[in-house]
Amino acid sequence: MKIFAYGIRDDEKPSLEEWKAANPEVEVDYTQDLLTPETAKLAEGADSAVVYQQLDYTRETLTALANVGVTNLSLRNVGTDNIDFDAAREFSFNISNVPVYSPNAIAEHSMIQLSRLLRRTKALDAKIAKHDLRWAPTIGREMRMQTVGVIGTGHIGRVAINILKGFGAKVIAYDKFPNAELQAEGLYVDTLDELYAQADAISLYVPGVPENHHLINADAISKMKDGVVIMNAARGNLMDIDAVIDGLNSGKISDFGMDVYENEVGLFNEDWSDKEFPDPKIADLIARENVLVTPHTAFYTTKAVLEMVHQSFDAAVAFAKGETPAIAVKY
Ligand code: COI
């Protein structure tokens, strides 16, 4: 059995070597190149391809892969929003993702950032770097004094809720598909509007599916409390960033944390040292004292990377054997 993997990064190699040692019967070949119509032929002769990229899996790309006989595709990440599912259906692709690699990685990061926003650490660090060790005016807010609205209570949202409870925050939540345990605790509000009206801080954990596109837009922001704090480590397209910038300018939004950005492909995970950002909005956001930008690193922990590699390769083997892994994507 042969598996061909695309986009393998150096930090994934130890996990890949570990997996290979545990599965010596599987031949593994890989490239650091991403899967494109041009690179698809590298997988020729493989039973399954393992991939991770933010670049779209277009009809052209999937056609090229199917043309070299590979229709088993195992993603090393959770998001499937960049797959052309119509094309995948046409070629009967078997697709898997890794829906639960480490909810803690993302939940922790988002809660660290939310805490940093509340304690104004960016402003404080900047002052300290300039040898200004005075307290005022950089006064913080305590988590336990906040009502935090959690939008999306899947695996990640639920870990975030537990962290928030540890801080003593009052948590309210919204999800179209409520979790029975949280429901029994009475954590849910019935509508997003209720959440917007009550929350001092809002953190998002919903997928970037079309119905959630620009969920946080001017209308939603207008329904939020004055001085609301917003944290998004879920998907960039959840935010109408122009509306967020307007909210920051007017003071309606007091602080904003983002680990994801609608136009992040080609921008995040690139080195812009000594270069101008190609996107003036990201330059503007990064320059603000009350905005924390991280380049889609919430997921990026040793545990998460190991799970992404191991689970995706396990699924690739299962597909190659004609089995359906538990993490097969139903589409
Ligand atoms: C995902 O798993 O879809 C993520 O958002 C993390 C990605 C950058 C690997």
Residues whose N, C-alpha, C, O or C-beta is under 5 A from the ligand:
A	BS01	COI	N77 V78 G79 H296 F299
